[in-house]
Amino acid sequence: MHQKHAKLSLSNVGNFGRNEWAVLGTPCGNIKKLAFQLTEIFSASWKVGYVDADHQNADAKPEGSNLRGSALKHGAALAFTDKIAFGRFDSKAKLDAHHYPPLFNEMDLVLVNGNHFKAKRQIVVVDPKKAESLKRKLDRLTDVQLILLVEGVQKIPAFLKEHIRDISSIPVFKIDEVEKIAAFLNQKLQAAIPPLNGLALAGGKSLRMGKDKGLLNYHGKPQRDFLFESMSKFCEETFISCRPDQVAEISKTHPALPDSFLDLGPFGAILSAFREQPNKAWLVIACDLPLLEGETLKFLIENRNPSSVATAFYNPATGFPEPLITIWEPKSYLLLLQFLVRTYSCPRKVLINSNIQLLNTPNPAVLKNVNKPEELEEIREILKLKAR
């Protein structure tokens, strides 16, 4: 059957982010108050975004200014203002679900004023002041997971019971029980932490070494096999990253994940993994780290910060993050693509210029990589000494 477009794995991003919640059914002031209360609770552990509509006249005179409106009022299409404590963009462009996600890419939670915007999950507030308005928005209630009651309300109205399937199983809190609401959302965020896949990088041409580094024997078997087995102890699924011409050989013994972003080295391998499974985090390790052992992997995974773009080790030998023993979160996929658009194909550069969790490894020696024959002999001597 003819397929017009390429078949791609779908990302679970909604209108704004991966974990978005529209709050609707009560006046906007109540929604903003609740959103700000929740943000204060979450800000120490999660990055929170907020989506709202401003009812103020866009042409209002800015405080302390003789000019009316922003640069947009005078013909600009886009304006950025450095507010010192924060930055603000003003745009005339009509934005929608195709444009919002990149702006909220790094947010762990997006709280949305559901009176004005849709989101893939909803928190419904039962408030007589907005009952008629809520009745007109029933089509937005596609995945209601929490119901809140304003003061004085004891019952859920019949129109909601008729519209929401299995409403009896949905938790019900009072709107001022902010700690309970936060605990509910935090549980959802914890459950939504992406599972971890493993990617053993074995697709390089090993030009400096003169032989395939993935086939070098340090531990009684080819290094790519050793690395695959080590990662499989910690990961939901593990793959060997390779060139397309290696697939037939590697797939005889291990799951192979060939590059679909070609001629980009490790950068292309990471992008290819996200193209295959964009909703998983990827533990990416190169085959040229023969001193790497299970304790270091365990330390990295136990100290993973899913709120960051990536979790990586600081390499004291280079003074930079080490990109090829790193956990890359799904939110890094978009960043990698953005760097590629700007003609950068260095994973380390992405780490240096992004919000990451940077760790000090308990044993920096494990970060020593082997690319040349003389380095190979040095490592073999080290392994001999360790084996005694």
N, C-alpha and C positions, 0 to 999 in steps of 0.2 A: 504494500500500500504506500502510495506517495505521501511523504510528509513534507509540508511546506517549510516548516521551521525546524531548527535543530532541537533535539530532545535534551532538555536540561533538567537537572535535579532542582526542585523548587525549594526556595528559602522560606522559612516560616515567619518572615517579617510581615507585620500587618501594615496599617496605613501610616504608622509612624515608627514603630519599633517592634522588637521580638516580644516584649512583654508590655502590652499597652492595655489600659483600663479606662473606659469612658465612664464618668460619673454623671448621671442625669436624673431629672425628676424633681429638682429643687432649684430655687433661684441661684443665679451664677455666683452671688456673694458667698453662699453656703458651700458651693463646690470649691471655690478658691480657698476658703478658710480651711476646709478639710484637706485639700491638696497641700497647702503650706504646712499644716500640722504633720502630715505624713512625711513630707520632704524633710522636715527637721529631724524626725525620728530616723529616717533612712540615710541621711546624708553622710554619716560616718562609715557606712559599709557599702552602700549602693549609689550609683550615679542616677539621679532622677531628673527627668525632663517634664516639662509642663506645657500643655497646649490650651490656649484660651482665646477668646475673642475680646477685642477692646471696643466698648460701646461709645467711647469718646470720639468726637468729631476729629477726623484725620487732619483737618486743616486748622485745628486749634493753634493758637499762638503759643510757641514754646516758652516756658518760664524764663524770664530774664533775657528775652530776645526781642528785637524790633522787627524781626522777619516772621512771617506766618508760615507754618509748616516746615517740613524738612526739605532737603534738596529735591525730593520727588515733586514737591509743589511747584518747583521752578524748572521742571523738565527732565530731571535725571531719572534714569530707569532703575538704578541701584545706588544705595548709599550705605557706607559703613561709618559708624561712629564709635571711636574708642572712648568709652565712658570711664576710663581709668580702672574702675573696679570690675567692669565687664565690657564686652563689645556688643554692638547692636547693628544688625543689617535691616535696612528698609528697602523693600522691593515692590515694584508695580506688577511683577509677574504674577499670573494666576497659578498658585501652587495646588497640587493634589497628591494623591497617594503615590505617584511616581516620583515626586520631588521631595517629600518629607523625610523618607527613611535615611538618605545620606546625611541629613542634618542632625538626625537623632541616633546615628549609627552606634555611638559609644554609650548610649544610655542603657542602663539595666532595667529601668522602669520608666514608663511614660504615662503620666496621669493626664487625662483629657477631659476638658469640659464637654460632656456629651450633649449638652443643650445645643451646641453649635457644630460639633464634629463627631464623626463615627470612629469607633475603634473595635477591634475584633473581640474583645471581652468587655463586659459591662458590669457596673455597680449601680443598681437602681435605688433611688431614694424615694420613699413613699412620703409625699408632702402634699397636702390638700391644695396648697397654693399653686402647684404646678400639675395637678391631676389632669386637667384638660389638655395641657401641652404634651404631657407624657402619652396620652391616648393617641395623639397625632404622630408620635414617634415610635410606635410599637414595632415598626419594621426594622428599627435599629437594635432591637433586643434579640440578638442572634445567639449570644452565649452569656447569659446572665449568671454570674457566679457568687454574687453577694447582694443582699437586700438590706437597706438601712431605713430605720424609722425615725422621723423627726419627733420632737417632743410633743406629747399628747396623742400620738398615733399608736394604736395597739394592734390593728389588723391590716392585713394585706388586701387591697381592693379586689373585687371580683374580676375586673377586666384584666388584671395581671395574672390571676390564677388561671384564667381561660387561655391566655396567650403563651405563658411560659411553661414549657413541658417540665415535668418532675419538679415543680416549684417547691414541693414539700421537702426536698433534699437540699435546698439552697440555704446556707446559713443566714440568719437574720440578727442584726445588731442594731442598737440605737446609734444615731449619727454622732453622738458625743462620746461613744466608746472607742476613742481613737486608738488606744493601745490594742484592743481586740482586733480592730480593722488592720492595724499595722502587722500584728502577729499573723493574721490570715494571709496578707499579701506577702509577707516574708517567707511563709511556708511555700507559697506558690513560686516565689523567686528561687528558693533553694531547689525545689523540684525541677525547675526549668534550666538549671545549670547544664550546659551541653555535655553529653558523654564524650569520653576521650578515646580517640583513635590513635594508632601508631603508624608512623611512616618512616621506614628505613631507606635512606637515600643511597641508591646503588646505581644510578644512571650516568655517572660521570665517565668520561673517556680515559681518565687516569694518565694523561699525557706526560706529566712530570715523573710519575712513578714508573711508567713503561709497562705496567701490567695492571689488570683489573683489581682495584683496591677492595672491591666487595668480595673477591675470591681469596684474598690473603688469609693465611691460617695463623691466628694468634692463640686460639683457645681450643684447638683440636678439631676445628671445623671452619668453613669459609666465614669470614667476618659478617657477611650479610645474613647468614643463617644464625650466627650467634646473636647478632643484634635483634633479629626478628624474634627469637625465643625470649630474649631479655625483655623486650617491649611488650610481648604478648601477656606477660604476667601482670601487667598494669593496665592494659588497654582493652576496650570492648572489641575492637577489630584492629588487626595489624596488617599492613601491606608493605611490599617492597616496591619502592619507587624506581622506575627504570625507563629506558628509552623504548620506543615502539619496537625496535628490532630485537630487544631482549625478552619480550613478553613470552614468546613460545617456549624459551628455555626455562625462565623463572617460574612460569605458571605450572610447570610440571610438579613443583614441590611447595610453592607458596603463592598466596594471592598477590598478583602483580597489579600495580597501578601505573600505567604508562603515561608519559608526559603528553598532555594535550596543548600545553603552552610550550612550544618548541624553542630550542636553542637559547634558553634563559637560565640554564643551570639549576641550582637549588631553588631559585626564585620561581621558576616555571614549575618545578615539582610541587611546591607548596600551593601554588594557584591551581594546579591540576587536581590536587587532593580536594580542595574546597569546591571545585567545579563538580566533582563526583559526589561529595557529601558536604553541602554548605552549612548544615546544621550541627555538625560535630566539631569539637576542638581537636586539633592535631598535635600530637607529640612528634616532633620532627627531629631525627638524629642522623647525622652523617656516618658513613661506614669508615671514616678515617679517624675514629676516636677509639683506638684499641684498649686504652686504659679505663674506659668507662665501665662502671659496675653497677649492680643492682641498688646498692645503698644510695648512690647519687641520684638515680632515677626516682627512687622512693622519696628522697628529700625534695626533689623538684616538684613531684606531684602533690605531696603533702602540703607544700607551700604555694601551690597554684592559687592565683587570684583571678577568678573568672570575670571580675569587674574590669580588669585591665585588658588591653589589646593582646598582650602576651605576657608570659612568665619566662624569664630567661636568667642565665647566670652571667655575672660580671666576670670577664676574663682579665685577670691582672697582667697577663703577658701582652695583651693588646691595648688594654685600657678602655675597652668597649664591651657591650653586650655580646654574648656568643649566640649567633642566630641558629646554629645547626645542632643545638641541643636545647630546644625551646618548645614551650606549649603555645601554640597559636590559637587564639579564640576565634569563633566565627566572625566577630566584628572586625577582625583584621583582614578579612577577605576584601572588603571594599577599599580599605587603606592600601593594600598591596596593588590593587588595580589602579588606584589613583596615582600611586608612585610610578607604576608602569606607564601610564598616560604621559607622565612628565619625563619619561625616558630613563627612569631609575630602575635598575633590576638587581639591587643589592639588598638582601634581607636585613643586613646589619644596619643599613641606612634607615630602613623603616623602623627598626627598634630604637635607634638613637633619637628619632624625631617623633616618637609616639608615646602615649601614656602606657607604660609597661610596669610590671612588677619585676624588679631587679634583685637577684639574690646573690649572696656570696656562697660559693660552693664550699662544703667542708674540706674538700680535697682538690685544690686548683690543678693538680697534676693531671687529673682525668680529662682536662680540656685540651691537652696536647694532641694536635692532629699530625697525621703522617701523610706526606704528599710526595716525598722524594726517597730514593733508595738509601741514602745516608741516614735519613730519619727512621727508616724501617729498621735498619741494623741497631740503632740506638734503642728503639722501643723493644726489640727482641732481647737485648741485654737486660733491660729493666724487668721484663717479664721473667727472664731466667732467674734473676735475683729474688724476685717475689716468690717464685716457685720453690726456692730452697727452704 
